[in-house]
């Protein structure tokens, strides 16, 4: 399956997890593609509305993974903006890859996943579920591996 992994990552955590997912999907015979969202150079998280400098072309993607951090107990404004602009999710399977600093998903990760799910289904996407990676949790490498495998199992 051709899977676009669309990522917003400000400090690199979500990107790192997305790169591991890319390798996992490849090892399972999929054709994944990592697509970072582009924001203005002076973008600062938590600064309110943000505009993307480009919208990725996903016309070739049969399915998507949307990766983003939690900001202020919510989905990052960049991913929110992407979801408000994207118009071609109809019928596409979509999974979520969320990272956050705090050790429990109820401290923002679950809410961000719900926000992503709603925005995705509002655009006609078929939400497959998601994984929350808690960056400050002990045993992070195994935590990421489990999350990545769980996501890959959905395709
Ligand atoms: C402005 C801002 C707000 C944040 N708010 C939260 C939060 O509410 N809960 C949390 O667990 N982590 C929070 N974080 C931490 C990030 O979610 C976490 O470090 C994430 O893995 C960063 O991903 P990235 O490196 O891909 O940008 C916040 C970070 C920033 C910069």
Backbone and ligand atoms as CSV (ligand in chain L), in Angstrom:
chain,resi,resn,atom,element,x,y,z
A,1,UNK,N,N,0.842,-1.198,0.000
A,1,UNK,CA,C,0.000,0.000,0.000
A,1,UNK,C,C,0.881,1.253,0.000
A,2,UNK,N,N,0.487,2.250,-0.785
A,2,UNK,CA,C,1.235,3.528,-0.781
A,2,UNK,C,C,0.708,4.393,0.368
A,3,UNK,N,N,1.547,4.582,1.357
A,3,UNK,CA,C,1.115,5.266,2.582
A,3,UNK,C,C,1.917,6.552,2.760
A,4,UNK,N,N,1.233,7.672,2.781
A,4,UNK,CA,C,1.889,8.957,3.043
A,4,UNK,C,C,1.923,9.206,4.547
A,5,UNK,N,N,3.131,9.469,5.062
A,5,UNK,CA,C,3.261,9.797,6.497
A,5,UNK,C,C,3.484,11.301,6.564
A,6,UNK,N,N,2.430,12.010,6.889
A,6,UNK,CA,C,2.473,13.478,6.892
A,6,UNK,C,C,2.770,13.941,8.307
A,7,UNK,N,N,3.868,14.691,8.459
A,7,UNK,CA,C,4.374,14.946,9.809
A,7,UNK,C,C,4.566,16.428,10.082
A,8,UNK,N,N,4.048,16.852,11.236
A,8,UNK,CA,C,4.512,18.112,11.798
A,8,UNK,C,C,5.391,17.771,12.994
A,9,UNK,N,N,6.622,18.269,12.988
A,9,UNK,CA,C,7.543,18.014,14.103
A,9,UNK,C,C,8.376,19.259,14.312
A,10,UNK,N,N,8.262,19.855,15.471
A,10,UNK,CA,C,9.017,21.093,15.725
A,10,UNK,C,C,10.409,20.783,16.257
A,11,UNK,N,N,10.528,19.838,17.181
A,11,UNK,CA,C,11.835,19.548,17.781
A,11,UNK,C,C,12.373,18.167,17.409
A,12,UNK,N,N,11.676,17.450,16.539
A,12,UNK,CA,C,12.243,16.220,15.990
A,12,UNK,C,C,11.702,14.924,16.572
A,13,UNK,N,N,10.945,14.979,17.658
A,13,UNK,CA,C,10.470,13.726,18.264
A,13,UNK,C,C,9.499,12.981,17.344
A,14,UNK,N,N,8.503,13.704,16.860
A,14,UNK,CA,C,7.498,13.052,16.005
A,14,UNK,C,C,8.159,12.553,14.715
A,15,UNK,N,N,9.111,13.337,14.228
A,15,UNK,CA,C,9.837,12.921,13.019
A,15,UNK,C,C,10.600,11.621,13.271
A,16,UNK,N,N,11.238,11.532,14.427
A,16,UNK,CA,C,11.982,10.305,14.753
A,16,UNK,C,C,11.058,9.091,14.775
A,17,UNK,N,N,9.906,9.246,15.427
A,17,UNK,CA,C,8.939,8.139,15.477
A,17,UNK,C,C,8.429,7.823,14.069
A,18,UNK,N,N,8.201,8.869,13.276
A,18,UNK,CA,C,7.702,8.667,11.908
A,18,UNK,C,C,8.734,7.927,11.056
A,19,UNK,N,N,10.011,8.215,11.294
A,19,UNK,CA,C,11.057,7.524,10.534
A,19,UNK,C,C,11.088,6.038,10.902
A,20,UNK,N,N,10.856,5.745,12.180
A,20,UNK,CA,C,10.800,4.335,12.584
A,20,UNK,C,C,9.589,3.646,11.949
A,21,UNK,N,N,8.481,4.378,11.882
A,21,UNK,CA,C,7.279,3.820,11.248
A,21,UNK,C,C,7.532,3.575,9.757
A,22,UNK,N,N,8.225,4.509,9.132
A,22,UNK,CA,C,8.562,4.358,7.708
A,22,UNK,C,C,9.303,3.032,7.475
A,23,UNK,N,N,10.300,2.778,8.307
A,23,UNK,CA,C,11.089,1.544,8.162
A,23,UNK,C,C,10.222,0.314,8.415
A,24,UNK,N,N,9.373,0.393,9.435
A,24,UNK,CA,C,8.514,-0.750,9.770
A,24,UNK,C,C,7.551,-1.057,8.613
A,25,UNK,N,N,6.944,-0.015,8.057
A,25,UNK,CA,C,6.002,-0.226,6.949
A,25,UNK,C,C,6.726,-0.800,5.734
A,26,UNK,N,N,7.935,-0.287,5.493
A,26,UNK,CA,C,8.740,-0.808,4.369
A,26,UNK,C,C,9.028,-2.289,4.549
A,27,UNK,N,N,9.401,-2.644,5.791
A,27,UNK,CA,C,9.764,-4.043,6.055
A,27,UNK,C,C,8.556,-4.961,5.878
A,28,UNK,N,N,7.353,-4.390,5.899
A,28,UNK,CA,C,6.146,-5.199,5.716
A,28,UNK,C,C,5.644,-5.159,4.271
A,29,UNK,N,N,6.438,-4.559,3.389
A,29,UNK,CA,C,6.094,-4.586,1.965
A,29,UNK,C,C,5.286,-3.403,1.471
A,30,UNK,N,N,5.042,-2.417,2.346
A,30,UNK,CA,C,4.335,-1.218,1.904
A,30,UNK,C,C,5.288,-0.260,1.201
A,31,UNK,N,N,4.708,0.780,0.608
A,31,UNK,CA,C,5.525,1.833,-0.026
A,31,UNK,C,C,5.225,3.147,0.696
A,32,UNK,N,N,5.869,3.357,1.866
A,32,UNK,CA,C,5.600,4.589,2.608
A,32,UNK,C,C,6.456,5.742,2.125
A,33,UNK,N,N,5.937,6.934,2.355
A,33,UNK,CA,C,6.646,8.147,1.953
A,33,UNK,C,C,6.489,9.150,3.091
A,34,UNK,N,N,7.619,9.716,3.534
A,34,UNK,CA,C,7.571,10.698,4.620
A,34,UNK,C,C,7.395,12.095,4.031
A,35,UNK,N,N,6.385,12.804,4.515
A,35,UNK,CA,C,6.072,14.118,3.949
A,35,UNK,C,C,5.991,15.144,5.089
A,36,UNK,N,N,7.084,15.881,5.364
A,36,UNK,CA,C,7.026,16.879,6.436
A,36,UNK,C,C,6.174,18.075,6.015
A,37,UNK,N,N,5.375,18.582,6.958
A,37,UNK,CA,C,4.611,19.802,6.694
A,37,UNK,C,C,5.555,20.996,6.772
A,38,UNK,N,N,5.362,21.952,5.891
A,38,UNK,CA,C,6.269,23.110,5.834
A,38,UNK,C,C,5.593,24.326,6.455
A,39,UNK,N,N,6.321,24.944,7.377
A,39,UNK,CA,C,5.794,26.127,8.078
A,39,UNK,C,C,6.761,27.296,7.881
A,40,UNK,N,N,6.319,28.529,8.116
A,40,UNK,CA,C,7.238,29.664,7.973
A,40,UNK,C,C,8.441,29.531,8.911
A,41,UNK,N,N,9.594,30.085,8.499
A,41,UNK,CA,C,10.823,29.941,9.290
A,41,UNK,C,C,10.686,30.511,10.691
A,42,UNK,N,N,9.868,31.547,10.842
A,42,UNK,CA,C,9.734,32.176,12.163
A,42,UNK,C,C,8.601,31.571,12.991
A,43,UNK,N,N,8.104,30.429,12.558
A,43,UNK,CA,C,7.011,29.782,13.303
A,43,UNK,C,C,7.460,29.409,14.725
A,44,UNK,N,N,6.620,29.758,15.696
A,44,UNK,CA,C,6.866,29.351,17.088
A,44,UNK,C,C,5.619,28.663,17.607
A,45,UNK,N,N,5.762,27.442,18.165
A,45,UNK,CA,C,4.576,26.753,18.660
A,45,UNK,C,C,3.930,27.523,19.802
A,46,UNK,N,N,2.623,27.451,19.866
A,46,UNK,CA,C,1.901,28.130,20.937
A,46,UNK,C,C,1.601,29.580,20.602
A,47,UNK,N,N,1.995,30.002,19.411
A,47,UNK,CA,C,1.812,31.408,19.032
A,47,UNK,C,C,0.510,31.691,18.307
A,48,UNK,N,N,-0.443,30.763,18.359
A,48,UNK,CA,C,-1.734,30.997,17.706
A,48,UNK,C,C,-1.765,30.431,16.299
A,49,UNK,N,N,-2.554,31.077,15.445
A,49,UNK,CA,C,-2.775,30.547,14.099
A,49,UNK,C,C,-1.475,30.500,13.304
A,50,UNK,N,N,-1.388,29.514,12.437
A,50,UNK,CA,C,-0.209,29.389,11.582
A,50,UNK,C,C,-0.671,29.000,10.185
A,51,UNK,N,N,0.035,29.474,9.167
A,51,UNK,CA,C,-0.302,29.092,7.800
A,51,UNK,C,C,0.812,28.200,7.266
A,52,UNK,N,N,0.440,27.168,6.535
A,52,UNK,CA,C,1.444,26.292,5.925
A,52,UNK,C,C,2.024,26.997,4.705
A,53,UNK,N,N,3.328,26.777,4.456
A,53,UNK,CA,C,3.918,27.417,3.287
A,53,UNK,C,C,3.660,26.613,2.010
A,54,UNK,N,N,3.243,25.344,2.194
A,54,UNK,CA,C,2.874,24.537,1.022
A,54,UNK,C,C,1.943,23.432,1.484
A,55,UNK,N,N,1.073,22.992,0.586
A,55,UNK,CA,C,0.232,21.826,0.880
A,55,UNK,C,C,0.810,20.639,0.117
A,56,UNK,N,N,1.125,19.548,0.835
A,56,UNK,CA,C,1.695,18.392,0.131
A,56,UNK,C,C,0.705,17.769,-0.847
A,57,UNK,N,N,1.247,17.225,-1.910
A,57,UNK,CA,C,0.428,16.514,-2.889
A,57,UNK,C,C,0.271,15.072,-2.411
A,58,UNK,N,N,-0.955,14.693,-2.048
A,58,UNK,CA,C,-1.172,13.329,-1.544
A,58,UNK,C,C,-1.983,12.498,-2.533
A,59,UNK,N,N,-2.047,12.993,-3.765
A,59,UNK,CA,C,-2.921,12.313,-4.731
A,59,UNK,C,C,-2.484,10.865,-4.970
A,60,UNK,N,N,-1.206,10.567,-4.741
A,60,UNK,CA,C,-0.696,9.225,-5.001
A,60,UNK,C,C,-0.818,8.308,-3.770
A,61,UNK,N,N,-1.260,8.852,-2.644
A,61,UNK,CA,C,-1.279,8.062,-1.401
A,61,UNK,C,C,-2.615,7.330,-1.262
A,62,UNK,N,N,-2.535,6.027,-1.047
A,62,UNK,CA,C,-3.765,5.247,-0.829
A,62,UNK,C,C,-4.235,5.368,0.615
A,63,UNK,N,N,-3.308,5.662,1.515
A,63,UNK,CA,C,-3.619,5.782,2.942
A,63,UNK,C,C,-2.660,6.798,3.545
A,64,UNK,N,N,-3.027,7.288,4.725
A,64,UNK,CA,C,-2.198,8.307,5.367
A,64,UNK,C,C,-1.960,7.965,6.830
A,65,UNK,N,N,-0.799,8.395,7.320
A,65,UNK,CA,C,-0.568,8.505,8.759
A,65,UNK,C,C,-0.304,9.984,9.009
A,66,UNK,N,N,-1.025,10.554,9.968
A,66,UNK,CA,C,-0.817,11.958,10.308
A,66,UNK,C,C,-0.088,12.012,11.644
A,67,UNK,N,N,1.104,12.603,11.645
A,67,UNK,CA,C,1.932,12.646,12.843
A,67,UNK,C,C,2.091,14.068,13.342
A,68,UNK,N,N,1.900,14.261,14.652
A,68,UNK,CA,C,1.993,15.619,15.196
A,68,UNK,C,C,2.219,15.566,16.704
A,69,UNK,N,N,2.801,16.633,17.265
A,69,UNK,CA,C,2.928,16.709,18.722
A,69,UNK,C,C,1.683,17.282,19.383
A,70,UNK,N,N,1.627,17.065,20.696
A,70,UNK,CA,C,0.623,17.734,21.533
A,70,UNK,C,C,1.183,19.095,21.914
A,71,UNK,N,N,0.396,20.116,21.718
A,71,UNK,CA,C,0.744,21.459,22.199
A,71,UNK,C,C,-0.395,21.954,23.069
A,72,UNK,N,N,-0.065,22.306,24.317
A,72,UNK,CA,C,-1.077,22.808,25.260
A,72,UNK,C,C,-2.294,21.885,25.328
A,73,UNK,N,N,-2.027,20.590,25.534
A,73,UNK,CA,C,-3.071,19.579,25.721
A,73,UNK,C,C,-3.967,19.415,24.497
A,74,UNK,N,N,-3.493,19.845,23.345
A,74,UNK,CA,C,-4.277,19.779,22.111
A,74,UNK,C,C,-3.387,19.357,20.939
A,75,UNK,N,N,-4.044,19.030,19.842
A,75,UNK,CA,C,-3.321,18.749,18.602
A,75,UNK,C,C,-2.581,20.015,18.150
A,76,UNK,N,N,-1.369,19.863,17.649
A,76,UNK,CA,C,-0.597,21.047,17.243
A,76,UNK,C,C,-1.370,21.873,16.202
A,77,UNK,N,N,-1.208,23.190,16.304
A,77,UNK,CA,C,-1.926,24.108,15.406
A,77,UNK,C,C,-1.560,23.841,13.942
A,78,UNK,N,N,-0.353,23.372,13.716
A,78,UNK,CA,C,0.080,23.113,12.330
A,78,UNK,C,C,-0.731,21.957,11.736
A,79,UNK,N,N,-0.881,20.870,12.506
A,79,UNK,CA,C,-1.675,19.746,11.993
A,79,UNK,C,C,-3.147,20.137,11.868
A,80,UNK,N,N,-3.614,20.932,12.823
A,80,UNK,CA,C,-4.984,21.438,12.734
A,80,UNK,C,C,-5.197,22.205,11.437
A,81,UNK,N,N,-4.237,23.054,11.122
A,81,UNK,CA,C,-4.335,23.866,9.907
A,81,UNK,C,C,-4.319,22.965,8.670
A,82,UNK,N,N,-3.429,21.978,8.697
A,82,UNK,CA,C,-3.382,21.042,7.568
A,82,UNK,C,C,-4.759,20.391,7.373
A,83,UNK,N,N,-5.340,19.933,8.474
A,83,UNK,CA,C,-6.622,19.229,8.379
A,83,UNK,C,C,-7.752,20.160,7.949
A,84,UNK,N,N,-7.622,21.441,8.282
A,84,UNK,CA,C,-8.673,22.362,7.833
A,84,UNK,C,C,-8.544,22.653,6.334
A,85,UNK,N,N,-7.336,22.497,5.798
A,85,UNK,CA,C,-7.146,22.810,4.373
A,85,UNK,C,C,-7.262,21.601,3.449
A,86,UNK,N,N,-6.929,20.417,3.955
A,86,UNK,CA,C,-6.902,19.252,3.065
A,86,UNK,C,C,-8.324,18.945,2.599
A,87,UNK,N,N,-8.468,18.568,1.351
A,87,UNK,CA,C,-9.837,18.352,0.868
A,87,UNK,C,C,-10.028,17.021,0.168
A,88,UNK,N,N,-9.039,16.156,0.296
A,88,UNK,CA,C,-9.212,14.904,-0.446
A,88,UNK,C,C,-8.943,13.670,0.397
A,89,UNK,N,N,-9.562,13.618,1.578
A,89,UNK,CA,C,-9.395,12.432,2.420
A,89,UNK,C,C,-10.452,11.378,2.117
A,90,UNK,N,N,-11.423,11.715,1.298
A,90,UNK,CA,C,-12.583,10.840,1.103
A,90,UNK,C,C,-12.190,9.392,0.834
A,91,UNK,N,N,-12.687,8.516,1.709
A,91,UNK,CA,C,-12.468,7.091,1.526
A,91,UNK,C,C,-11.083,6.605,1.897
A,92,UNK,N,N,-10.201,7.502,2.285
A,92,UNK,CA,C,-8.827,7.063,2.588
A,92,UNK,C,C,-8.707,6.609,4.044
A,93,UNK,N,N,-8.041,5.471,4.276
A,93,UNK,CA,C,-7.721,5.095,5.647
A,93,UNK,C,C,-6.677,6.070,6.212
A,94,UNK,N,N,-6.901,6.520,7.448
A,94,UNK,CA,C,-5.993,7.481,8.083
A,94,UNK,C,C,-5.722,7.029,9.520
A,95,UNK,N,N,-4.446,7.003,9.892
A,95,UNK,CA,C,-4.076,6.696,11.282
A,95,UNK,C,C,-3.325,7.884,11.874
A,96,UNK,N,N,-3.289,7.949,13.203
A,96,UNK,CA,C,-2.661,9.084,13.892
A,96,UNK,C,C,-1.432,8.637,14.668
A,97,UNK,N,N,-0.384,9.462,14.587
A,97,UNK,CA,C,0.834,9.239,15.375
A,97,UNK,C,C,1.072,10.511,16.175
A,98,UNK,N,N,0.810,10.426,17.465
A,98,UNK,CA,C,0.876,11.615,18.325
A,98,UNK,C,C,2.029,11.450,19.309
A,99,UNK,N,N,2.850,12.502,19.481
A,99,UNK,CA,C,3.843,12.463,20.554
A,99,UNK,C,C,3.570,13.593,21.538
A,100,UNK,N,N,3.939,13.309,22.792
A,100,UNK,CA,C,3.802,14.328,23.834
A,100,UNK,C,C,4.916,14.093,24.849
A,101,UNK,N,N,5.209,15.137,25.622
A,101,UNK,CA,C,6.266,15.002,26.621
A,101,UNK,C,C,5.791,14.219,27.842
A,102,UNK,N,N,4.615,14.541,28.320
A,102,UNK,CA,C,4.145,13.991,29.599
A,102,UNK,C,C,3.897,12.488,29.483
A,103,UNK,N,N,3.967,11.790,30.629
A,103,UNK,CA,C,4.018,10.319,30.553
A,103,UNK,C,C,2.688,9.608,30.352
A,104,UNK,N,N,1.561,10.347,30.381
A,104,UNK,CA,C,0.272,9.671,30.239
A,104,UNK,C,C,-0.546,10.287,29.107
A,105,UNK,N,N,-1.186,9.426,28.335
A,105,UNK,CA,C,-1.951,9.903,27.172
A,105,UNK,C,C,-3.106,10.808,27.586
A,106,UNK,N,N,-3.596,10.652,28.796
A,106,UNK,CA,C,-4.717,11.507,29.209
A,106,UNK,C,C,-4.278,12.948,29.478
A,107,UNK,N,N,-2.980,13.203,29.417
A,107,UNK,CA,C,-2.476,14.571,29.581
A,107,UNK,C,C,-2.267,15.251,28.213
A,108,UNK,N,N,-3.173,15.021,27.318
A,108,UNK,CA,C,-3.137,15.722,26.031
A,108,UNK,C,C,-3.174,14.807,24.820
A,109,UNK,N,N,-2.530,13.657,24.904
A,109,UNK,CA,C,-2.452,12.767,23.733
A,109,UNK,C,C,-3.804,12.247,23.283
A,110,UNK,N,N,-4.635,11.852,24.246
A,110,UNK,CA,C,-5.963,11.334,23.871
A,110,UNK,C,C,-6.806,12.432,23.235
A,111,UNK,N,N,-6.714,13.629,23.805
A,111,UNK,CA,C,-7.506,14.744,23.254
A,111,UNK,C,C,-7.048,15.076,21.830
A,112,UNK,N,N,-5.725,15.125,21.655
A,112,UNK,CA,C,-5.183,15.412,20.316
A,112,UNK,C,C,-5.655,14.352,19.314
A,113,UNK,N,N,-5.669,13.098,19.748
A,113,UNK,CA,C,-6.128,12.019,18.857
A,113,UNK,C,C,-7.600,12.213,18.501
A,114,UNK,N,N,-8.407,12.580,19.496
A,114,UNK,CA,C,-9.847,12.816,19.222
A,114,UNK,C,C,-10.025,13.979,18.249
A,115,UNK,N,N,-9.222,15.037,18.439
A,115,UNK,CA,C,-9.328,16.195,17.537
A,115,UNK,C,C,-8.957,15.785,16.116
A,116,UNK,N,N,-7.884,15.002,16.013
A,116,UNK,CA,C,-7.456,14.554,14.678
A,116,UNK,C,C,-8.532,13.652,14.055
A,117,UNK,N,N,-9.069,12.744,14.864
A,117,UNK,CA,C,-10.095,11.832,14.340
A,117,UNK,C,C,-11.298,12.615,13.815
A,118,UNK,N,N,-11.756,13.596,14.577
A,118,UNK,CA,C,-12.941,14.358,14.157
A,118,UNK,C,C,-12.666,15.122,12.863
A,119,UNK,N,N,-11.505,15.803,12.829
A,119,UNK,CA,C,-11.179,16.582,11.626
A,119,UNK,C,C,-11.061,15.662,10.418
A,120,UNK,N,N,-10.485,14.500,10.642
A,120,UNK,CA,C,-10.282,13.543,9.548
A,120,UNK,C,C,-11.619,12.978,9.057
A,121,UNK,N,N,-12.499,12.600,9.976
A,121,UNK,CA,C,-13.774,12.024,9.548
A,121,UNK,C,C,-14.684,13.100,8.953
A,122,UNK,N,N,-14.558,14.341,9.438
A,122,UNK,CA,C,-15.312,15.443,8.829
A,122,UNK,C,C,-14.948,15.615,7.354
A,123,UNK,N,N,-13.724,15.244,7.008
A,123,UNK,CA,C,-13.266,15.353,5.612
A,123,UNK,C,C,-13.460,14.044,4.843
A,124,UNK,N,N,-14.161,13.091,5.458
A,124,UNK,CA,C,-14.475,11.848,4.747
A,124,UNK,C,C,-13.449,10.749,4.905
A,125,UNK,N,N,-12.418,10.982,5.714
A,125,UNK,CA,C,-11.396,9.952,5.930
A,125,UNK,C,C,-11.937,8.812,6.790
A,126,UNK,N,N,-11.325,7.652,6.635
A,126,UNK,CA,C,-11.720,6.460,7.393
A,126,UNK,C,C,-10.692,6.297,8.522
A,127,UNK,N,N,-11.034,6.759,9.722
A,127,UNK,CA,C,-10.044,6.797,10.804
A,127,UNK,C,C,-9.785,5.394,11.361
A,128,UNK,N,N,-8.517,4.987,11.332
A,128,UNK,CA,C,-8.142,3.627,11.744
A,128,UNK,C,C,-7.711,3.547,13.194
A,129,UNK,N,N,-7.551,4.701,13.843
A,129,UNK,CA,C,-7.037,4.706,15.214
A,129,UNK,C,C,-5.646,5.308,15.253
A,130,UNK,N,N,-5.094,5.358,16.439
A,130,UNK,CA,C,-3.800,6.030,16.540
A,130,UNK,C,C,-2.963,5.502,17.670
A,131,UNK,N,N,-1.753,6.054,17.767
A,131,UNK,CA,C,-0.831,5.716,18.849
A,131,UNK,C,C,-0.341,7.011,19.465
A,132,UNK,N,N,-0.241,7.019,20.791
A,132,UNK,CA,C,0.333,8.163,21.501
A,132,UNK,C,C,1.664,7.721,22.082
A,133,UNK,N,N,2.706,8.483,21.782
A,133,UNK,CA,C,4.029,8.195,22.338
A,133,UNK,C,C,4.345,9.247,23.393
A,134,UNK,N,N,4.610,8.765,24.590
A,134,UNK,CA,C,4.880,9.648,25.731
A,134,UNK,C,C,6.388,9.728,25.913
A,135,UNK,N,N,6.952,10.873,25.495
A,135,UNK,CA,C,8.401,10.972,25.330
A,135,UNK,C,C,9.156,10.828,26.651
A,136,UNK,N,N,8.556,11.235,27.759
A,136,UNK,CA,C,9.288,11.188,29.033
A,136,UNK,C,C,9.096,9.866,29.769
A,137,UNK,N,N,8.392,8.946,29.140
A,137,UNK,CA,C,8.170,7.657,29.806
A,137,UNK,C,C,9.463,6.840,29.804
A,138,UNK,N,N,9.702,6.119,30.903
A,138,UNK,CA,C,10.910,5.278,30.930
A,138,UNK,C,C,10.725,4.139,29.918
A,139,UNK,N,N,11.821,3.659,29.381
A,139,UNK,CA,C,11.751,2.611,28.363
A,139,UNK,C,C,11.201,3.129,27.056
A,140,UNK,N,N,11.595,4.357,26.723
A,140,UNK,CA,C,11.011,5.010,25.543
A,140,UNK,C,C,11.240,4.233,24.246
A,141,UNK,N,N,12.429,3.664,24.100
A,141,UNK,CA,C,12.709,2.976,22.829
A,141,UNK,C,C,11.705,1.846,22.595
A,142,UNK,N,N,11.420,1.077,23.647
A,142,UNK,CA,C,10.447,-0.017,23.502
A,142,UNK,C,C,9.034,0.526,23.293
A,143,UNK,N,N,8.755,1.623,23.978
A,143,UNK,CA,C,7.434,2.272,23.853
A,143,UNK,C,C,7.210,2.711,22.399
A,144,UNK,N,N,8.229,3.305,21.800
A,144,UNK,CA,C,8.109,3.743,20.403
A,144,UNK,C,C,7.922,2.523,19.494
A,145,UNK,N,N,8.717,1.485,19.761
A,145,UNK,CA,C,8.651,0.287,18.925
A,145,UNK,C,C,7.243,-0.328,18.966
A,146,UNK,N,N,6.692,-0.428,20.164
A,146,UNK,CA,C,5.349,-1.001,20.317
A,146,UNK,C,C,4.317,-0.143,19.588
A,147,UNK,N,N,4.452,1.190,19.740
A,147,UNK,CA,C,3.503,2.107,19.093
A,147,UNK,C,C,3.595,1.971,17.569
A,148,UNK,N,N,4.812,1.916,17.066
A,148,UNK,CA,C,5.039,1.831,15.622
A,148,UNK,C,C,4.488,0.509,15.071
A,149,UNK,N,N,4.717,-0.566,15.787
A,149,UNK,CA,C,4.205,-1.858,15.320
A,149,UNK,C,C,2.675,-1.884,15.342
A,150,UNK,N,N,2.107,-1.294,16.392
A,150,UNK,CA,C,0.649,-1.231,16.486
A,150,UNK,C,C,0.050,-0.429,15.345
A,151,UNK,N,N,0.723,0.656,14.981
A,151,UNK,CA,C,0.237,1.465,13.853
A,151,UNK,C,C,0.357,0.691,12.547
A,152,UNK,N,N,1.505,0.056,12.360
A,152,UNK,CA,C,1.720,-0.681,11.109
A,152,UNK,C,C,0.712,-1.819,10.968
A,153,UNK,N,N,0.293,-2.413,12.089
A,153,UNK,CA,C,-0.697,-3.505,12.052
A,153,UNK,C,C,-2.032,-3.055,11.468
A,154,UNK,N,N,-2.270,-1.749,11.488
A,154,UNK,CA,C,-3.588,-1.254,11.037
A,154,UNK,C,C,-3.713,-1.238,9.511
A,155,UNK,N,N,-2.593,-1.415,8.814
A,155,UNK,CA,C,-2.645,-1.335,7.336
A,155,UNK,C,C,-2.525,-2.714,6.703
L,1,LIG,C1,C,4.218,25.017,23.013
L,1,LIG,C2,C,4.322,23.601,23.485
L,1,LIG,C3,C,3.281,23.036,24.217
L,1,LIG,C4,C,3.365,21.719,24.678
L,1,LIG,N1,N,2.318,21.179,25.374
L,1,LIG,C5,C,2.378,19.898,25.815
L,1,LIG,C6,C,1.283,19.310,26.539
L,1,LIG,O1,O,0.243,19.915,26.759
L,1,LIG,N2,N,1.420,18.023,26.972
L,1,LIG,C7,C,2.555,17.289,26.743
L,1,LIG,O2,O,2.623,16.135,27.165
L,1,LIG,N3,N,3.597,17.818,26.033
L,1,LIG,C8,C,3.531,19.086,25.561
L,1,LIG,N4,N,4.569,19.624,24.829
L,1,LIG,C9,C,5.717,18.758,24.518
L,1,LIG,C10,C,5.607,18.139,23.117
L,1,LIG,O3,O,4.324,17.613,22.853
L,1,LIG,C11,C,6.602,16.964,22.988
L,1,LIG,O4,O,7.899,17.369,23.332
L,1,LIG,C12,C,6.556,16.405,21.556
L,1,LIG,O5,O,7.106,15.117,21.543
L,1,LIG,C13,C,7.310,17.311,20.597
L,1,LIG,O6,O,7.254,16.780,19.315
L,1,LIG,P1,P,8.191,17.334,18.155
L,1,LIG,O7,O,9.622,17.178,18.632
L,1,LIG,O8,O,7.903,16.433,17.000
L,1,LIG,O9,O,7.842,18.745,17.920
L,1,LIG,C14,C,4.515,20.936,24.389
L,1,LIG,C15,C,5.559,21.519,23.641
L,1,LIG,C16,C,5.463,22.817,23.208
L,1,LIG,C17,C,6.609,23.397,22.402
